[in-house]
Amino acid sequence: MNVKEKFGRRVRELRQGLGSSQEKFALQIDMDRTYLASIESGKRNVSLENINKIARGFNITLSELFKYVDTEDE
């Protein structure tokens, strides 16, 4: 699994942990739902600005967002 897939899985797990749909969370962070879906599926190389939007939407730090995104397996 590559880093985009790991990051996407982390975002999906956090979003589901909130009990939020992709549509609701995307609206909350001012992001298109299809763009969020492509992040969660590991198809997007996400910009730092959008990563920051995601972290702020979860009300966590960037380091907390990346907590389980381990790149050593690549």
C-alpha positions as CSV (number, residue, x, y, z in Angstrom):
1,M,0.0,0.0,0.0
2,N,1.4,3.4,-1.0
3,V,1.4,6.6,1.1
4,K,-1.7,8.0,-0.8
5,E,-3.7,4.9,0.0
6,K,-2.5,4.9,3.7
7,F,-3.4,8.6,4.0
8,G,-6.8,8.0,2.4
9,R,-7.6,5.1,4.7
10,R,-6.7,7.3,7.7
11,V,-9.0,10.1,6.5
12,R,-11.8,7.6,5.9
13,E,-11.4,6.0,9.3
14,L,-11.4,9.4,11.1
15,R,-14.5,10.6,9.1
16,Q,-16.4,7.4,9.8
17,G,-15.4,7.7,13.5
18,L,-17.3,11.0,13.5
19,G,-20.3,9.3,12.0
20,S,-20.1,11.7,9.1
21,S,-20.9,11.0,5.4
22,Q,-18.4,12.1,2.7
23,E,-20.8,14.7,1.5
24,K,-21.4,16.2,5.0
25,F,-17.7,16.3,5.9
26,A,-16.7,17.7,2.4
27,L,-19.2,20.4,2.9
28,Q,-17.9,21.2,6.3
29,I,-14.3,21.6,5.1
30,D,-15.3,23.4,1.8
31,M,-14.1,20.6,-0.4
32,D,-15.9,18.8,-3.3
33,R,-17.3,15.4,-2.3
34,T,-15.8,13.7,-5.3
35,Y,-12.4,15.1,-4.5
36,L,-12.7,13.8,-0.9
37,A,-13.8,10.4,-2.2
38,S,-10.7,10.3,-4.5
39,I,-8.5,11.2,-1.5
40,E,-10.0,8.4,0.6
41,S,-9.5,5.9,-2.2
42,G,-5.8,6.8,-2.5
43,K,-6.1,8.3,-6.0
44,R,-5.1,11.9,-5.1
45,N,-1.8,13.4,-4.3
46,V,-3.2,15.9,-1.8
47,S,-1.8,19.4,-1.4
48,L,-0.7,20.7,1.9
49,E,-3.5,23.2,1.9
50,N,-6.1,20.5,1.5
51,I,-4.4,18.3,4.1
52,N,-4.6,21.2,6.5
53,K,-8.3,21.7,5.7
54,I,-8.9,18.0,6.5
55,A,-7.0,18.2,9.8
56,R,-8.9,21.3,10.9
57,G,-12.2,19.6,9.9
58,F,-11.3,16.8,12.4
59,N,-10.0,19.4,14.9
60,I,-6.7,17.6,15.1
61,T,-3.1,18.5,14.4
62,L,-1.3,17.6,11.2
63,S,0.9,15.1,13.1
64,E,-2.2,13.5,14.6
65,L,-3.7,13.2,11.1
66,F,-0.5,11.4,9.9
67,K,-0.2,9.3,13.1
68,Y,-0.8,5.9,11.4
69,V,0.4,6.8,7.9
70,D,3.6,4.9,7.9
71,T,5.8,5.1,4.8
72,E,8.4,2.5,5.7
73,D,6.5,-0.3,4.0
74,E,6.9,1.2,0.6
